[in-house]
Amino acid sequence: ALANPGLTLGLIADLHHVDAEAVRLAFAAARGRVMLVTDNVSAFGMPPGEYELGGQMLTIVEGEPALREDGTIAGAAVRLDTCVANAVASGVALRDAIAAVTSVPATALGHADLGHLRPGAAADFVLFGAADLRTEQTWIGGAKAFDRDRLTVRD
């Protein structure tokens, strides 16, 4: 996948599925073709404990991926903004990490008009905190839909 310029790579940068060195390597080898994804299980965000998913029991431990009874990873448990921060902490340029959650996936899905901040573009965007790259605000259609400081979510 790294060598095929016709492919866009989905990468889970939770630093459990993919090591920091592999994150850096993927972005270097496939510049402009890496999109960050989460692969979260449906129990993501739930308190630590045991959950059933598709007839299998999963264990959720805070800060760790969901595990099956045999100890194998069942899916991620990571926010997309955390994947961006992990990519940057792994040595990926901030510009490339942001493109990996905006323009790269939009283009891969056939929507090259999305994922950019420019006049005439859709007014859907996320404002990250400068220090921690956590989502501070989310705007959809030009209207604020989420504000971390106020913990409000628009319907």
PyMOL commands that place a pseudoatom at each C-alpha (Angstrom):
pseudoatom trace, name=CA, resn=ALA, resi=1, chain=A, elem=C, hetatm=0, pos=[0.000, 0.000, 0.000]
pseudoatom trace, name=CA, resn=LEU, resi=2, chain=A, elem=C, hetatm=0, pos=[2.868, 2.379, 0.754]
pseudoatom trace, name=CA, resn=ALA, resi=3, chain=A, elem=C, hetatm=0, pos=[4.327, 1.822, -2.718]
pseudoatom trace, name=CA, resn=ASN, resi=4, chain=A, elem=C, hetatm=0, pos=[1.079, 2.040, -4.695]
pseudoatom trace, name=CA, resn=PRO, resi=5, chain=A, elem=C, hetatm=0, pos=[0.325, 5.712, -5.501]
pseudoatom trace, name=CA, resn=GLY, resi=6, chain=A, elem=C, hetatm=0, pos=[-3.257, 4.774, -6.392]
pseudoatom trace, name=CA, resn=LEU, resi=7, chain=A, elem=C, hetatm=0, pos=[-4.127, 3.812, -2.821]
pseudoatom trace, name=CA, resn=THR, resi=8, chain=A, elem=C, hetatm=0, pos=[-5.143, 5.926, 0.162]
pseudoatom trace, name=CA, resn=LEU, resi=9, chain=A, elem=C, hetatm=0, pos=[-4.055, 4.382, 3.449]
pseudoatom trace, name=CA, resn=GLY, resi=10, chain=A, elem=C, hetatm=0, pos=[-6.313, 4.294, 6.506]
pseudoatom trace, name=CA, resn=LEU, resi=11, chain=A, elem=C, hetatm=0, pos=[-4.132, 4.482, 9.605]
pseudoatom trace, name=CA, resn=ILE, resi=12, chain=A, elem=C, hetatm=0, pos=[-5.172, 4.094, 13.257]
pseudoatom trace, name=CA, resn=ALA, resi=13, chain=A, elem=C, hetatm=0, pos=[-2.678, 6.331, 15.070]
pseudoatom trace, name=CA, resn=ASP, resi=14, chain=A, elem=C, hetatm=0, pos=[-3.639, 5.200, 18.563]
pseudoatom trace, name=CA, resn=LEU, resi=15, chain=A, elem=C, hetatm=0, pos=[-0.049, 3.974, 19.103]
pseudoatom trace, name=CA, resn=HIS, resi=16, chain=A, elem=C, hetatm=0, pos=[-1.428, 0.501, 19.910]
pseudoatom trace, name=CA, resn=HIS, resi=17, chain=A, elem=C, hetatm=0, pos=[-2.467, -0.627, 16.428]
pseudoatom trace, name=CA, resn=VAL, resi=18, chain=A, elem=C, hetatm=0, pos=[0.445, 1.223, 14.837]
pseudoatom trace, name=CA, resn=ASP, resi=19, chain=A, elem=C, hetatm=0, pos=[3.729, 2.165, 16.527]
pseudoatom trace, name=CA, resn=ALA, resi=20, chain=A, elem=C, hetatm=0, pos=[4.932, 5.781, 16.395]
pseudoatom trace, name=CA, resn=GLU, resi=21, chain=A, elem=C, hetatm=0, pos=[7.818, 4.866, 14.064]
pseudoatom trace, name=CA, resn=ALA, resi=22, chain=A, elem=C, hetatm=0, pos=[5.404, 3.159, 11.666]
pseudoatom trace, name=CA, resn=VAL, resi=23, chain=A, elem=C, hetatm=0, pos=[3.152, 6.243, 11.750]
pseudoatom trace, name=CA, resn=ARG, resi=24, chain=A, elem=C, hetatm=0, pos=[6.104, 8.440, 10.783]
pseudoatom trace, name=CA, resn=LEU, resi=25, chain=A, elem=C, hetatm=0, pos=[7.184, 5.951, 8.080]
pseudoatom trace, name=CA, resn=ALA, resi=26, chain=A, elem=C, hetatm=0, pos=[3.695, 5.754, 6.547]
pseudoatom trace, name=CA, resn=PHE, resi=27, chain=A, elem=C, hetatm=0, pos=[3.398, 9.541, 6.293]
pseudoatom trace, name=CA, resn=ALA, resi=28, chain=A, elem=C, hetatm=0, pos=[6.902, 9.803, 4.798]
pseudoatom trace, name=CA, resn=ALA, resi=29, chain=A, elem=C, hetatm=0, pos=[6.425, 6.978, 2.286]
pseudoatom trace, name=CA, resn=ALA, resi=30, chain=A, elem=C, hetatm=0, pos=[2.876, 7.849, 1.243]
pseudoatom trace, name=CA, resn=ARG, resi=31, chain=A, elem=C, hetatm=0, pos=[2.873, 11.638, 1.559]
pseudoatom trace, name=CA, resn=GLY, resi=32, chain=A, elem=C, hetatm=0, pos=[-0.607, 13.035, 0.937]
pseudoatom trace, name=CA, resn=ARG, resi=33, chain=A, elem=C, hetatm=0, pos=[-2.203, 9.560, 0.857]
pseudoatom trace, name=CA, resn=VAL, resi=34, chain=A, elem=C, hetatm=0, pos=[-2.591, 8.755, 4.559]
pseudoatom trace, name=CA, resn=MET, resi=35, chain=A, elem=C, hetatm=0, pos=[-5.941, 9.320, 6.237]
pseudoatom trace, name=CA, resn=LEU, resi=36, chain=A, elem=C, hetatm=0, pos=[-6.332, 8.920, 9.960]
pseudoatom trace, name=CA, resn=VAL, resi=37, chain=A, elem=C, hetatm=0, pos=[-9.190, 6.673, 11.104]
pseudoatom trace, name=CA, resn=THR, resi=38, chain=A, elem=C, hetatm=0, pos=[-10.347, 5.354, 14.483]
pseudoatom trace, name=CA, resn=ASP, resi=39, chain=A, elem=C, hetatm=0, pos=[-11.863, 1.853, 14.058]
pseudoatom trace, name=CA, resn=ASN, resi=40, chain=A, elem=C, hetatm=0, pos=[-13.644, 2.434, 17.362]
pseudoatom trace, name=CA, resn=VAL, resi=41, chain=A, elem=C, hetatm=0, pos=[-15.885, -0.247, 18.790]
pseudoatom trace, name=CA, resn=SER, resi=42, chain=A, elem=C, hetatm=0, pos=[-19.458, 0.605, 19.768]
pseudoatom trace, name=CA, resn=ALA, resi=43, chain=A, elem=C, hetatm=0, pos=[-18.491, 0.573, 23.455]
pseudoatom trace, name=CA, resn=PHE, resi=44, chain=A, elem=C, hetatm=0, pos=[-16.058, 3.478, 22.919]
pseudoatom trace, name=CA, resn=GLY, resi=45, chain=A, elem=C, hetatm=0, pos=[-16.628, 6.167, 25.539]
pseudoatom trace, name=CA, resn=MET, resi=46, chain=A, elem=C, hetatm=0, pos=[-18.258, 3.770, 27.974]
pseudoatom trace, name=CA, resn=PRO, resi=47, chain=A, elem=C, hetatm=0, pos=[-16.826, 3.276, 31.453]
pseudoatom trace, name=CA, resn=PRO, resi=48, chain=A, elem=C, hetatm=0, pos=[-14.221, 0.535, 31.834]
pseudoatom trace, name=CA, resn=GLY, resi=49, chain=A, elem=C, hetatm=0, pos=[-15.787, -2.905, 32.017]
pseudoatom trace, name=CA, resn=GLU, resi=50, chain=A, elem=C, hetatm=0, pos=[-17.090, -5.864, 30.028]
pseudoatom trace, name=CA, resn=TYR, resi=51, chain=A, elem=C, hetatm=0, pos=[-19.308, -5.360, 26.964]
pseudoatom trace, name=CA, resn=GLU, resi=52, chain=A, elem=C, hetatm=0, pos=[-20.818, -7.627, 24.323]
pseudoatom trace, name=CA, resn=LEU, resi=53, chain=A, elem=C, hetatm=0, pos=[-20.163, -6.838, 20.670]
pseudoatom trace, name=CA, resn=GLY, resi=54, chain=A, elem=C, hetatm=0, pos=[-21.354, -9.155, 17.927]
pseudoatom trace, name=CA, resn=GLY, resi=55, chain=A, elem=C, hetatm=0, pos=[-21.712, -12.042, 20.363]
pseudoatom trace, name=CA, resn=GLN, resi=56, chain=A, elem=C, hetatm=0, pos=[-18.182, -11.581, 21.731]
pseudoatom trace, name=CA, resn=MET, resi=57, chain=A, elem=C, hetatm=0, pos=[-17.242, -10.219, 25.125]
pseudoatom trace, name=CA, resn=LEU, resi=58, chain=A, elem=C, hetatm=0, pos=[-14.913, -7.222, 25.097]
pseudoatom trace, name=CA, resn=THR, resi=59, chain=A, elem=C, hetatm=0, pos=[-12.955, -5.649, 27.902]
pseudoatom trace, name=CA, resn=ILE, resi=60, chain=A, elem=C, hetatm=0, pos=[-12.676, -1.869, 27.931]
pseudoatom trace, name=CA, resn=VAL, resi=61, chain=A, elem=C, hetatm=0, pos=[-9.799, -0.367, 29.922]
pseudoatom trace, name=CA, resn=GLU, resi=62, chain=A, elem=C, hetatm=0, pos=[-9.332, 3.411, 29.858]
pseudoatom trace, name=CA, resn=GLY, resi=63, chain=A, elem=C, hetatm=0, pos=[-6.616, 4.488, 27.429]
pseudoatom trace, name=CA, resn=GLU, resi=64, chain=A, elem=C, hetatm=0, pos=[-6.314, 1.029, 25.850]
pseudoatom trace, name=CA, resn=PRO, resi=65, chain=A, elem=C, hetatm=0, pos=[-7.890, -0.583, 22.777]
pseudoatom trace, name=CA, resn=ALA, resi=66, chain=A, elem=C, hetatm=0, pos=[-10.850, -2.905, 23.299]
pseudoatom trace, name=CA, resn=LEU, resi=67, chain=A, elem=C, hetatm=0, pos=[-9.704, -6.489, 23.875]
pseudoatom trace, name=CA, resn=ARG, resi=68, chain=A, elem=C, hetatm=0, pos=[-11.377, -9.832, 23.152]
pseudoatom trace, name=CA, resn=GLU, resi=69, chain=A, elem=C, hetatm=0, pos=[-11.370, -12.572, 25.783]
pseudoatom trace, name=CA, resn=ASP, resi=70, chain=A, elem=C, hetatm=0, pos=[-8.245, -14.090, 24.183]
pseudoatom trace, name=CA, resn=GLY, resi=71, chain=A, elem=C, hetatm=0, pos=[-6.379, -10.767, 24.603]
pseudoatom trace, name=CA, resn=THR, resi=72, chain=A, elem=C, hetatm=0, pos=[-6.365, -9.741, 20.921]
pseudoatom trace, name=CA, resn=ILE, resi=73, chain=A, elem=C, hetatm=0, pos=[-7.320, -6.223, 19.917]
pseudoatom trace, name=CA, resn=ALA, resi=74, chain=A, elem=C, hetatm=0, pos=[-11.006, -6.005, 18.953]
pseudoatom trace, name=CA, resn=GLY, resi=75, chain=A, elem=C, hetatm=0, pos=[-10.960, -2.372, 17.881]
pseudoatom trace, name=CA, resn=ALA, resi=76, chain=A, elem=C, hetatm=0, pos=[-9.714, 1.004, 18.863]
pseudoatom trace, name=CA, resn=ALA, resi=77, chain=A, elem=C, hetatm=0, pos=[-10.769, 3.279, 21.677]
pseudoatom trace, name=CA, resn=VAL, resi=78, chain=A, elem=C, hetatm=0, pos=[-9.376, 6.615, 20.543]
pseudoatom trace, name=CA, resn=ARG, resi=79, chain=A, elem=C, hetatm=0, pos=[-10.720, 10.010, 19.526]
pseudoatom trace, name=CA, resn=LEU, resi=80, chain=A, elem=C, hetatm=0, pos=[-9.788, 11.271, 16.076]
pseudoatom trace, name=CA, resn=ASP, resi=81, chain=A, elem=C, hetatm=0, pos=[-8.226, 14.414, 17.546]
pseudoatom trace, name=CA, resn=THR, resi=82, chain=A, elem=C, hetatm=0, pos=[-6.015, 12.139, 19.644]
pseudoatom trace, name=CA, resn=CYS, resi=83, chain=A, elem=C, hetatm=0, pos=[-4.893, 10.400, 16.437]
pseudoatom trace, name=CA, resn=VAL, resi=84, chain=A, elem=C, hetatm=0, pos=[-3.890, 13.812, 15.063]
pseudoatom trace, name=CA, resn=ALA, resi=85, chain=A, elem=C, hetatm=0, pos=[-1.955, 14.619, 18.252]
pseudoatom trace, name=CA, resn=ASN, resi=86, chain=A, elem=C, hetatm=0, pos=[-0.301, 11.172, 18.210]
pseudoatom trace, name=CA, resn=ALA, resi=87, chain=A, elem=C, hetatm=0, pos=[0.755, 11.613, 14.585]
pseudoatom trace, name=CA, resn=VAL, resi=88, chain=A, elem=C, hetatm=0, pos=[2.299, 15.007, 15.380]
pseudoatom trace, name=CA, resn=ALA, resi=89, chain=A, elem=C, hetatm=0, pos=[4.013, 13.580, 18.482]
pseudoatom trace, name=CA, resn=SER, resi=90, chain=A, elem=C, hetatm=0, pos=[5.381, 10.795, 16.234]
pseudoatom trace, name=CA, resn=GLY, resi=91, chain=A, elem=C, hetatm=0, pos=[7.131, 13.383, 14.060]
pseudoatom trace, name=CA, resn=VAL, resi=92, chain=A, elem=C, hetatm=0, pos=[4.477, 14.032, 11.398]
pseudoatom trace, name=CA, resn=ALA, resi=93, chain=A, elem=C, hetatm=0, pos=[4.145, 17.677, 10.364]
pseudoatom trace, name=CA, resn=LEU, resi=94, chain=A, elem=C, hetatm=0, pos=[0.999, 19.326, 11.751]
pseudoatom trace, name=CA, resn=ARG, resi=95, chain=A, elem=C, hetatm=0, pos=[-0.073, 20.310, 8.216]
pseudoatom trace, name=CA, resn=ASP, resi=96, chain=A, elem=C, hetatm=0, pos=[0.128, 16.655, 7.086]
pseudoatom trace, name=CA, resn=ALA, resi=97, chain=A, elem=C, hetatm=0, pos=[-1.722, 15.362, 10.159]
pseudoatom trace, name=CA, resn=ILE, resi=98, chain=A, elem=C, hetatm=0, pos=[-4.539, 17.878, 9.615]
pseudoatom trace, name=CA, resn=ALA, resi=99, chain=A, elem=C, hetatm=0, pos=[-4.754, 16.950, 5.915]
pseudoatom trace, name=CA, resn=ALA, resi=100, chain=A, elem=C, hetatm=0, pos=[-5.062, 13.304, 7.012]
pseudoatom trace, name=CA, resn=VAL, resi=101, chain=A, elem=C, hetatm=0, pos=[-8.412, 14.087, 8.686]
pseudoatom trace, name=CA, resn=THR, resi=102, chain=A, elem=C, hetatm=0, pos=[-9.673, 16.654, 6.175]
pseudoatom trace, name=CA, resn=SER, resi=103, chain=A, elem=C, hetatm=0, pos=[-8.677, 16.857, 2.515]
pseudoatom trace, name=CA, resn=VAL, resi=104, chain=A, elem=C, hetatm=0, pos=[-7.161, 13.366, 2.145]
pseudoatom trace, name=CA, resn=PRO, resi=105, chain=A, elem=C, hetatm=0, pos=[-10.286, 11.434, 3.218]
pseudoatom trace, name=CA, resn=ALA, resi=106, chain=A, elem=C, hetatm=0, pos=[-12.571, 13.867, 1.361]
pseudoatom trace, name=CA, resn=THR, resi=107, chain=A, elem=C, hetatm=0, pos=[-10.617, 13.307, -1.851]
pseudoatom trace, name=CA, resn=ALA, resi=108, chain=A, elem=C, hetatm=0, pos=[-10.547, 9.531, -1.294]
pseudoatom trace, name=CA, resn=LEU, resi=109, chain=A, elem=C, hetatm=0, pos=[-14.352, 9.609, -1.035]
pseudoatom trace, name=CA, resn=GLY, resi=110, chain=A, elem=C, hetatm=0, pos=[-14.668, 11.612, -4.251]
pseudoatom trace, name=CA, resn=HIS, resi=111, chain=A, elem=C, hetatm=0, pos=[-15.306, 14.975, -2.588]
pseudoatom trace, name=CA, resn=ALA, resi=112, chain=A, elem=C, hetatm=0, pos=[-12.180, 16.972, -3.442]
pseudoatom trace, name=CA, resn=ASP, resi=113, chain=A, elem=C, hetatm=0, pos=[-14.254, 20.128, -2.869]
pseudoatom trace, name=CA, resn=LEU, resi=114, chain=A, elem=C, hetatm=0, pos=[-14.436, 19.333, 0.866]
pseudoatom trace, name=CA, resn=GLY, resi=115, chain=A, elem=C, hetatm=0, pos=[-11.723, 19.369, 3.506]
pseudoatom trace, name=CA, resn=HIS, resi=116, chain=A, elem=C, hetatm=0, pos=[-10.393, 22.855, 2.777]
pseudoatom trace, name=CA, resn=LEU, resi=117, chain=A, elem=C, hetatm=0, pos=[-10.775, 26.272, 4.396]
pseudoatom trace, name=CA, resn=ARG, resi=118, chain=A, elem=C, hetatm=0, pos=[-11.286, 28.688, 1.528]
pseudoatom trace, name=CA, resn=PRO, resi=119, chain=A, elem=C, hetatm=0, pos=[-13.980, 31.032, 0.208]
pseudoatom trace, name=CA, resn=GLY, resi=120, chain=A, elem=C, hetatm=0, pos=[-16.998, 29.120, -1.043]
pseudoatom trace, name=CA, resn=ALA, resi=121, chain=A, elem=C, hetatm=0, pos=[-16.094, 25.884, 0.778]
pseudoatom trace, name=CA, resn=ALA, resi=122, chain=A, elem=C, hetatm=0, pos=[-18.541, 24.166, 3.128]
pseudoatom trace, name=CA, resn=ALA, resi=123, chain=A, elem=C, hetatm=0, pos=[-18.392, 25.808, 6.550]
pseudoatom trace, name=CA, resn=ASP, resi=124, chain=A, elem=C, hetatm=0, pos=[-17.848, 22.540, 8.445]
pseudoatom trace, name=CA, resn=PHE, resi=125, chain=A, elem=C, hetatm=0, pos=[-14.706, 22.591, 10.585]
pseudoatom trace, name=CA, resn=VAL, resi=126, chain=A, elem=C, hetatm=0, pos=[-13.125, 21.729, 13.900]
pseudoatom trace, name=CA, resn=LEU, resi=127, chain=A, elem=C, hetatm=0, pos=[-11.061, 24.117, 16.000]
pseudoatom trace, name=CA, resn=PHE, resi=128, chain=A, elem=C, hetatm=0, pos=[-8.213, 22.346, 17.803]
pseudoatom trace, name=CA, resn=GLY, resi=129, chain=A, elem=C, hetatm=0, pos=[-6.509, 23.645, 20.941]
pseudoatom trace, name=CA, resn=ALA, resi=130, chain=A, elem=C, hetatm=0, pos=[-3.028, 24.926, 20.103]
pseudoatom trace, name=CA, resn=ALA, resi=131, chain=A, elem=C, hetatm=0, pos=[-1.347, 23.245, 23.081]
pseudoatom trace, name=CA, resn=ASP, resi=132, chain=A, elem=C, hetatm=0, pos=[-2.962, 19.791, 23.113]
pseudoatom trace, name=CA, resn=LEU, resi=133, chain=A, elem=C, hetatm=0, pos=[-4.689, 19.441, 19.699]
pseudoatom trace, name=CA, resn=ARG, resi=134, chain=A, elem=C, hetatm=0, pos=[-7.948, 18.531, 21.451]
pseudoatom trace, name=CA, resn=THR, resi=135, chain=A, elem=C, hetatm=0, pos=[-11.234, 19.507, 19.835]
pseudoatom trace, name=CA, resn=GLU, resi=136, chain=A, elem=C, hetatm=0, pos=[-12.310, 22.885, 21.228]
pseudoatom trace, name=CA, resn=GLN, resi=137, chain=A, elem=C, hetatm=0, pos=[-15.208, 23.662, 18.884]
pseudoatom trace, name=CA, resn=THR, resi=138, chain=A, elem=C, hetatm=0, pos=[-17.005, 22.025, 15.987]
pseudoatom trace, name=CA, resn=TRP, resi=139, chain=A, elem=C, hetatm=0, pos=[-18.864, 24.035, 13.351]
pseudoatom trace, name=CA, resn=ILE, resi=140, chain=A, elem=C, hetatm=0, pos=[-21.378, 22.504, 10.924]
pseudoatom trace, name=CA, resn=GLY, resi=141, chain=A, elem=C, hetatm=0, pos=[-22.893, 24.543, 8.118]
pseudoatom trace, name=CA, resn=GLY, resi=142, chain=A, elem=C, hetatm=0, pos=[-21.393, 27.702, 9.585]
pseudoatom trace, name=CA, resn=ALA, resi=143, chain=A, elem=C, hetatm=0, pos=[-23.052, 27.205, 13.003]
pseudoatom trace, name=CA, resn=LYS, resi=144, chain=A, elem=C, hetatm=0, pos=[-21.296, 26.148, 16.191]
pseudoatom trace, name=CA, resn=ALA, resi=145, chain=A, elem=C, hetatm=0, pos=[-22.335, 22.568, 17.005]
pseudoatom trace, name=CA, resn=PHE, resi=146, chain=A, elem=C, hetatm=0, pos=[-19.957, 21.839, 19.915]
pseudoatom trace, name=CA, resn=ASP, resi=147, chain=A, elem=C, hetatm=0, pos=[-18.022, 23.970, 22.385]
pseudoatom trace, name=CA, resn=ARG, resi=148, chain=A, elem=C, hetatm=0, pos=[-15.690, 22.142, 24.789]
pseudoatom trace, name=CA, resn=ASP, resi=149, chain=A, elem=C, hetatm=0, pos=[-15.665, 25.012, 27.313]
pseudoatom trace, name=CA, resn=ARG, resi=150, chain=A, elem=C, hetatm=0, pos=[-19.444, 25.102, 27.493]
pseudoatom trace, name=CA, resn=LEU, resi=151, chain=A, elem=C, hetatm=0, pos=[-19.911, 21.344, 26.946]
pseudoatom trace, name=CA, resn=THR, resi=152, chain=A, elem=C, hetatm=0, pos=[-22.819, 22.059, 24.624]
pseudoatom trace, name=CA, resn=VAL, resi=153, chain=A, elem=C, hetatm=0, pos=[-23.863, 20.046, 21.626]
pseudoatom trace, name=CA, resn=ARG, resi=154, chain=A, elem=C, hetatm=0, pos=[-26.307, 21.339, 19.037]
pseudoatom trace, name=CA, resn=ASP, resi=155, chain=A, elem=C, hetatm=0, pos=[-28.985, 18.892, 17.837]
for i in range(1, 155): cmd.bond("trace and resi %d" % i, "trace and resi %d" % (i + 1))
show_as sticks, trace
zoom trace
